[in-house]
Amino acid sequence: MDSVELIGRLRREGGFRLLPLLGETGEVAGVHLTRFLPGGHLDVVQSWDERWAVFARVPDVFDASSPFSAVGGMVVRGPFSRVVAPLLPLQAGVLPGVR
């Protein structure tokens, strides 16, 4: 399955929203997918190409006094297809072994 099809499934079946991922110059450098989960978590997938992507499930909190501080959570890095594989099939937004 290619990345275009995977992105389509993440949007259709998983409730992810798709945004451009901007690079340092302000130009589009990749894709940014997000979804809010019941129970106060946020899933984020960012991919620069098919070879490099990152997924994070983090608590849905934001500290405006330190916006770039780590908030903890689960992180997966690697090729786009491997990073999103645990999200497929997309059922209730839950990764195996993650609550």
Summary of the structure (lengths in Angstrom):
residues: 99
radius of gyration: 13.4
end to end distance: 27.2
largest distance: 41.7
contacts: 242
relative contact order: 0.20
helix: 20%
strand: 38%
